[in-house]
Amino acid sequence: MKLALLLNVIDPKIGGVLVMGDRGTGKSTTVRALADLLPAIPVVAGDPFNSDPHDPELQSEEVRQKIAAGESLPLVEQSVMMIDLPLGATEDRVCGTIDIEKALADGVKAFEPGLLAKANRGILYIDEVNLLDDHLVDVLLDSAASGWNTVEREGISVRHPARFVLVGSGNPEEGELRPQLLDRFGMFAEIRTVKEPALRVKIVEERSRFDAHPQAFLQDCDAPQTELRAKLVGARDRLKSVAIPDELRLQISQMCAQLDIDGLRGDIVTNRAAKAIAALEGRTEVEIHDVARIASLCLRHRLRKDPLESIDAGYKVQKVFAEVFGAEA
């Protein structure tokens, strides 16, 4: 789970992470800790979409117009936003809404930004994603894949950037996602309750230590967290120069074909995740063991054809990987 989250931070185009597992296993805690790992980002001051001052793909229409007109924009440093999506959210609250009365009276586009606007360049987290309405999950996945959100009402259209890392978590006992929605998540991680007594005791002790002295606990974690943050920043910068040998690309696609995975999302996500893990480890070329580490995370949830089937535990992916690559996963 932690590896999948880190790889999505390095390359948000992987398409997000779905984390399913037993209740009380720290899924939400881990996801919410992710925002603290990320360095502050420069944003245009007062912009509701957290527009990037340098990248046009991450700028609102208003900011682009100001830059084209030669205006200087005030900048501020801001922590990466972690947006929680409540289960009862309406589509207007998620996507934003257009104030028709103001548009007709004043002749201006009066757009009220939603959660997708706030999540731009940040993390959007949905707890109990399997209980969210399917049409809302579709909207979120569309925005996550395209990086844009479009709101249209009464002939008025507003489009704004919505590039975020989508993270969903849930307990499979409360219901599974449809195979069509599962396929849209880039990676899938399954969490089980720790059975080893010594490790359970360690978790309980760490939690007690945090409850007793939270500030001292945070100070103890500061050095390794700063080190990991620097590693992530370096990996993001290195990602553009990472290459995958043609032979590995061919083997990845052969593996997806043998697993009978519908569509090409499996191939694309596996390629992206392999490049991200190579970047994380400080290399500029993908190796076989990179593919081995991420193959199950990227592919196992795509094997389910029937909504009544359970998700493969990863054995099938490992078996086909060994056949295609001639190595154990």
C-alpha positions in Angstrom: 0.0 0.0 0.0 2.8 2.5 0.9 4.7 1.7 -2.3 1.5 2.3 -4.4 0.9 5.6 -2.7 4.5 6.8 -3.2 4.5 5.8 -6.9 1.3 7.8 -7.5 2.8 10.8 -5.8 5.8 10.5 -8.1 3.5 10.1 -11.2 -0.1 11.0 -10.7 -0.9 9.8 -14.2 -0.7 6.2 -12.9 -4.4 6.8 -12.0 -4.7 6.5 -8.2 -4.8 3.7 -5.6 -7.7 1.6 -4.3 -6.9 0.2 -0.8 -9.3 -2.5 0.4 -8.9 -4.4 3.7 -10.0 -5.2 7.2 -11.4 -2.4 9.3 -9.0 -0.9 11.9 -5.8 -1.7 9.9 -4.6 1.9 9.5 -5.7 2.5 5.9 -7.0 6.0 6.5 -4.1 6.9 8.8 -1.6 5.9 6.2 -3.4 7.8 3.4 -3.7 11.0 5.5 0.0 10.9 6.4 0.8 11.1 2.7 0.1 14.9 2.5 2.8 15.6 5.2 5.4 13.9 3.1 5.0 16.3 0.2 6.9 19.6 -0.1 5.1 22.9 -0.3 4.1 24.0 -3.8 4.0 27.5 -5.4 0.4 28.6 -6.3 -1.1 31.8 -7.7 -2.4 33.8 -4.6 -6.2 33.9 -4.3 -6.8 31.4 -7.1 -9.5 28.8 -6.1 -7.9 26.1 -8.3 -4.4 26.2 -6.8 -3.0 27.1 -10.3 0.6 26.4 -11.0 2.4 29.7 -12.0 4.5 27.9 -14.6 2.5 25.0 -16.1 -0.4 26.0 -18.4 -1.9 22.5 -17.9 -2.4 23.3 -14.2 -3.8 26.8 -14.6 -7.3 28.1 -14.6 -8.6 30.1 -17.6 -8.5 33.3 -15.6 -4.8 32.8 -14.7 -3.9 32.0 -18.3 -5.6 35.2 -19.5 -3.7 37.3 -17.0 -0.4 35.7 -18.0 -1.2 36.3 -21.7 -2.0 39.9 -20.9 1.5 40.3 -19.3 0.2 40.8 -15.7 2.5 39.8 -12.9 0.8 37.3 -10.5 1.4 37.2 -6.7 2.7 33.8 -5.6 2.5 32.0 -2.3 3.9 28.7 -1.0 1.2 26.3 0.1 1.1 22.8 1.6 -0.3 20.1 -0.7 -4.1 19.9 -0.1 -5.6 16.7 1.3 -9.3 16.7 0.4 -11.7 14.3 2.0 -14.8 13.4 0.0 -17.8 12.8 2.3 -20.1 9.9 1.3 -23.2 12.1 1.2 -21.6 14.7 -1.2 -23.8 15.8 -4.1 -22.6 16.1 -7.7 -22.7 20.0 -7.4 -20.6 19.8 -4.3 -18.0 17.6 -6.0 -17.8 19.3 -9.4 -18.9 22.8 -8.6 -21.9 24.7 -9.8 -22.8 27.7 -11.9 -24.9 30.6 -10.5 -27.4 31.0 -13.3 -29.1 34.1 -11.7 -25.8 36.0 -11.4 -24.8 34.9 -14.9 -28.1 36.3 -16.4 -28.2 39.4 -14.2 -24.5 40.5 -14.5 -23.4 38.7 -17.6 -20.5 36.9 -15.9 -19.6 33.3 -15.3 -20.3 32.9 -11.6 -18.7 29.6 -10.9 -18.8 28.2 -7.3 -15.8 25.8 -7.2 -16.3 22.2 -5.8 -14.1 19.7 -4.2 -12.4 18.8 -7.5 -11.2 22.4 -7.8 -9.7 22.3 -4.2 -8.0 19.0 -4.9 -6.1 20.3 -8.0 -2.4 19.5 -7.5 -3.3 17.6 -4.3 -4.8 14.4 -3.0 -8.5 13.5 -3.1 -9.4 10.8 -0.6 -12.6 8.8 -0.5 -13.1 6.6 2.6 -15.6 3.7 2.0 -15.4 4.3 -1.8 -17.5 1.1 -2.3 -20.4 2.9 -0.6 -20.2 6.0 -2.9 -22.8 6.4 -5.7 -21.5 4.8 -8.9 -22.2 8.0 -11.0 -20.0 10.1 -8.6 -17.2 7.5 -8.8 -17.5 7.8 -12.6 -17.2 11.6 -12.4 -14.1 11.4 -10.1 -12.4 8.8 -12.3 -13.0 10.8 -15.5 -11.5 13.9 -13.9 -8.5 11.9 -12.5 -7.8 10.4 -15.9 -8.2 13.6 -18.0 -6.9 16.1 -15.4 -9.8 18.5 -16.2 -13.3 19.0 -14.8 -16.1 20.5 -17.0 -19.3 21.9 -15.6 -22.1 22.7 -18.1 -25.5 24.2 -17.2 -28.0 26.2 -19.2 -25.6 26.8 -22.1 -22.8 28.0 -19.8 -19.6 25.9 -19.7 -16.7 26.2 -17.2 -13.6 24.1 -17.4 -10.8 24.0 -14.9 -7.7 21.8 -14.1 -8.3 18.9 -11.7 -5.0 17.0 -11.6 -5.0 15.0 -8.3 -3.9 11.7 -6.8 -7.2 9.8 -6.3 -7.1 7.4 -3.3 -10.0 5.2 -2.3 -10.3 2.9 0.6 -12.9 0.5 1.9 -13.8 -2.8 3.6 -14.8 -5.5 1.1 -17.3 -6.9 3.6 -19.5 -3.8 2.9 -19.6 -4.5 -0.9 -17.3 -4.6 -3.9 -16.9 -2.1 -6.7 -18.1 -3.0 -10.2 -15.3 -4.4 -12.4 -15.7 -1.4 -14.8 -14.9 1.0 -11.9 -12.1 -1.3 -10.5 -10.4 -1.2 -13.8 -10.3 2.6 -13.7 -8.1 2.7 -10.6 -4.4 2.6 -11.5 -3.3 0.3 -8.6 -5.0 -1.9 -6.1 -3.6 -2.8 -2.6 -5.1 -5.3 -0.1 -4.5 -5.0 3.6 -4.9 -7.8 6.1 -4.8 -7.6 9.9 -1.4 -8.3 11.4 -1.3 -11.8 13.0 2.2 -11.8 14.5 1.9 -11.0 18.2 5.2 -9.2 18.5 4.3 -6.8 15.7 0.8 -6.2 17.1 2.5 -5.3 20.5 4.8 -2.9 18.7 1.9 -1.2 16.9 0.0 -0.8 20.2 3.2 0.6 21.9 3.8 3.1 19.1 0.2 4.3 19.3 0.3 4.7 23.1 3.6 6.6 22.8 2.0 9.0 20.3 -1.1 9.5 22.5 1.0 10.3 25.5 3.6 12.6 23.9 2.5 13.6 20.3 5.0 16.4 19.8 8.0 14.2 20.9 6.8 11.4 18.7 6.6 13.8 15.7 10.1 15.1 16.4 11.5 11.5 16.4 9.9 10.9 13.0 11.0 14.2 11.5 14.5 13.1 10.2 13.3 10.0 8.3 10.3 11.9 7.0 12.6 14.7 5.7 14.8 12.1 4.0 11.8 10.4 2.3 10.5 13.8 1.2 13.9 14.6 -0.5 13.8 11.1 -2.1 10.3 11.8 -3.6 11.3 15.2 -4.9 14.4 13.6 -6.6 12.3 10.8 -8.1 9.8 13.3 -9.6 12.7 15.2 -11.2 14.3 12.0 -12.5 11.0 10.5 -13.9 11.2 12.2 -17.3 14.6 10.7 -18.0 13.6 7.1 -17.0 13.4 4.7 -20.0 12.0 1.2 -20.4 13.9 -1.2 -22.7 11.8 -2.4 -25.7 12.1 -6.0 -24.6 10.5 -5.2 -21.2 7.7 -3.3 -22.9 7.0 -6.3 -25.1 7.0 -8.7 -22.1 4.7 -6.4 -20.1 2.2 -6.4 -23.0 2.6 -10.2 -23.4 1.9 -10.7 -19.7 -1.3 -8.6 -19.9 -2.4 -10.5 -23.1 -1.9 -13.9 -21.4 -3.9 -12.7 -18.4 -6.7 -11.8 -20.8 -7.0 -8.3 -19.4 -9.6 -6.2 -21.2 -8.4 -3.0 -22.8 -4.9 -1.4 -22.6 -5.0 0.3 -19.2 -3.1 -2.6 -17.6 -0.2 -2.1 -20.1 -0.1 1.7 -19.6 -0.3 1.6 -15.8 2.4 -1.1 -15.5 4.8 0.8 -17.7 4.2 4.0 -15.8 4.5 2.4 -12.4 7.7 0.6 -13.4 9.3 3.9 -14.5 8.2 5.5 -11.2 9.7 2.8 -9.0 13.0 3.0 -11.0 13.0 6.8 -10.4 12.3 6.2 -6.7 15.4 4.0 -6.5 17.6 6.5 -8.3 17.9 4.8 -11.6 17.2 5.9 -15.2 16.4 2.5 -16.7 13.7 0.0 -15.7 14.8 -3.5 -14.7 12.9 -6.8 -14.4 12.7 -6.7 -10.6 10.9 -3.3 -10.9 8.2 -4.9 -13.0 8.0 -7.9 -10.5 7.3 -5.6 -7.6 4.5 -3.6 -9.2 2.9 -6.3 -11.5 0.3 -7.5 -8.9 -0.5 -4.0 -7.7 -1.3 -2.9 -11.3 -3.0 -6.0 -12.7 -4.7 -8.2 -10.1 -7.9 -6.1 -9.9 -8.3 -6.2 -13.7 -8.7 -9.9 -13.9 -12.3 -9.9 -12.5 -14.8 -10.3 -15.3 -17.9 -11.2 -13.2 -19.2 -8.9 -10.4 -19.8 -12.0 -8.2 -16.1 -13.1 -8.5 -13.6 -12.2 -5.8 -10.4 -10.3 -6.6 -7.5 -12.5 -7.4 -5.0 -12.7 -4.5 -2.1 -12.1 -7.0 -1.0 -15.7 -7.5 -2.3 -15.7 -11.1 -0.3 -12.6 -12.0 2.9 -14.0 -10.3 2.5 -17.3 -12.2 2.1 -15.5 -15.6 5.0 -13.1 -14.8 7.3 -16.1 -14.1 6.3 -17.7 -17.5 6.8 -14.5 -19.5 9.9 -13.0 -17.8 11.5 -16.3 -16.9 11.9 -15.1 -13.3 10.0 -15.4 -10.0 7.8 -12.5 -9.0 
